[in-house]
């Protein structure tokens, strides 16, 4: 792998790691505040998948891409499963964000049907939040697809140790 691409891959991976731990922290804080609710359990699952993905991705990039040393075969499955979870989630999130940003009347309709669902957030703030989420999910989706391709390309490094 070229050095410039490797540095870009690791920088994006570091950004995802920071995002993963922040996401996990916020989900755990929400669980302590509100208790176990269905949406929080799903969020906890997604946060755990992102933390596992980022940790194993760091190990993969350090051991395989940088040092070219073999790692356990079972890690390949863990990386792939967690990457697939985030490919699906980030893809769906991108679609939802695009729909909400392209059609701001949806915000008004939801606010009228369920007052207080967005709290005191204005329509412009919610639009900015959706654009930020769109950017983050695009980065995660790109990195996950890149990782899946690299795992396939460097498959011979996953061995029984």
N, C-alpha and C positions, 0 to 999 in steps of 0.2 A: 504494500500500500504506500502511495506517495506520502511524503512527510507533510505537505500542506493539507492534504485530505485527512490525514490522521489527526493533525492538530485541530482542524475544524470539527471532526467527529468527536474528539475528546472534549472540546469546549461546549459543544451542544449537549454532550452527555453530562457534563458538570452542571450545566443549567437545568437539565432535567432532574438531576439528583437533588439540587436545591429545591426545585419545585415539588419534588416527591416528598421530601421531609417536611416542607411547609404545609403541604396538603394533608399529610398524615397528622401533623400537630393540630391543625384546625379541625379536622374530623374528630380527633380524640377530645379536643376541648368542647366541641358541640355535643358529643356523646355524654360527657360529664355534666354538661349544662342541661340537656334536654332528655337524657336517657336514650335507650335503644329504640329507635324508630326505624321503619323500613328503609327510608331514604338514607339514613345515616349508616345503616348496615351495608347498603350497597356502596356508599361512599367509602366506608372503611375497607371493603373488599378492593375497590379500585385503587385506593391509596396504598394498600399493601402490595398489590400487583405492581404499581409504579415503583415502590421502594425496592422490591425484589428485582424488578427489571433493571433499575439503575445500578444496584449493587453488583448484579451478575454481569451487566454490560461493562462496568468498570473493570471487573476481573477479566472478562473476555478481551477487552481492548488492551489491557496491560500485559496479560500473559501471552495471548495469541498474536495480536497485531504488533505489539512492541517487542516482546522478548522471543516470540516464535517458539514457545514452549507448549507442550500438550496439556490439556486440562480434562477433567472427568467428562465422560460422555453424557451423564445425567444432567449436567449443567446446560447442555444444548437444548434439551427438552424444556427446562425451566425458563431459559431465555426466550425460546420460541413461544411457549404458552403465554407468558406475560406480555410479550410483544404483540401477539395476536389479540389479546384482551384490549390492549391500548390502541391497536389499529382500529378495532371495531368501535370502541368508545370515542376516540378522537375523530373518526370519520363521521359518526352520528352527531357529535358535538359541533363539528364544522358545518354540517348541513343545517342544524338547528340555528346556529349563529347567523349563517347566511340568510336564512328565511327571516329571522327576527330583525336583522339589520336592513334587509331590503324592504321589509314591510312593517314600519313602525306602528301602524294602526293596531297590530296584534297586542302591543304593550297596553294601549288604551282599552282594548276590548277585555283583556285579562284583568286589568285594574278595575274596570267597571263591574265585572262579574264577581270578582273576589277582592273587595276593598282591603287594603292593607297587606296584600300578598308581597308586594315589593317594598313595603315599609315606606320610608320617606324619600326613596330614590326617585329622582326626576327621570323623565324619558331620555334626556340627553346623557345623563349619567349611566343609565342602563344600556344605552346604545354604545357608549364608550367601553363599558364592561364587556359587552358582547364582542366588540372589535378586539379588545385585549385577549379575551378567551379564544377568539378565532386565530389570532397570531400564535398563542401558546400551543393550541391543539395542532396547528399546522406544523410547528416545530417538532412536537412529539410524534406526529404521524410520519413526518419525513425521517426522523431518527429511527423509528421502529422499522420502517421499510428498509432503510439503509442497513440496520443491524441484521435483519432477516437475510438480506442478500449476502452480507459478510459471513454470517454463520454458515450459509450454504457454500460459499466460496472457499472458506477455510475449514470445511468439515473434517478433513483428515487430522486436525489438531485435537479433536474430541475423541479421547481414547479411554479404555478401561485402565485405570491406574491402580 
